[in-house]
């Protein structure tokens, strides 16, 4: 398992975990999916509120990564799971750790 400082926007393979201040994200580039586990994050600081987002704890179609770097908010380009014509950004709280798990 490799701990990294960032995920390159050109990444096309592997399964990655991205832990933010408030949540953990699982990115699967083979399946092109993103899963968010809210409240499973890298901070016990109560000043970071956990937001509820549509499709939490479900795989949603991942279109790409604009940026994902430790210490910054990650930006993931996703498609709405229930409407393939709707695309949007998922912008996270600051990233605490990035790990490639396969």
Secondary structure, DSSP 4 states (H G I P E B T S, - for coil): -EEESB--TT--S-EEEEEESSEEEEEETTTTEEEEEET-SS---TTSPPPP-TTTTS-EEEEEEEE-BBTSEEEEEEE-TT-TT-EEEEEEEEEEEEEE--
